[in-house]
Amino acid sequence: MTQKCKYPNCHQAATNIWALVPLCPDHFQGVVEETERYYNNNLRNRTMFERKIYNEIQPLTPWGKKGKR
């Protein structure tokens, strides 16, 4: 059985895993690029709005569940 991408409203097959979250190739590539831009950016200019894909899947990551029981 093929696993679906966990990005909201995406119905593509997941072919990659990022932070234990199954993602399709498009969303995987997007989150990788967002992460690189975020960590290569000047510390003062980092804001979470820059990470649209990550923000959508963050609750599914192991650290996104922190404090939720």
Residue, then its C-alpha position, 0 to 999 in steps of 0.5 A: m500500500t502506497q503511503k500518501c503525502k502528509y502535507p494538507n490537501c496533497h493526494q500524491a504518493a509519498t516518496n520521501i521522509w522529512a523529520l519522520v513525515p512522509l512527503c511527495p517529491d514536491h513538498f520534500q524538495g520545498v521543505v529542504e529548500e525552505t530549511e536551507r534558506y532559513y538556516n543560511n539566513n542572517l539570524r536577525n532575519r529569521t522568521m517562521f513565516e518563511r517556512k510555509i511547508y514546514n509550518e504545515i507539517q510541524p505538528l506531525t514531527p516528533w518535536g512538533k508534538k512536544g507538550k501534546r499528550 
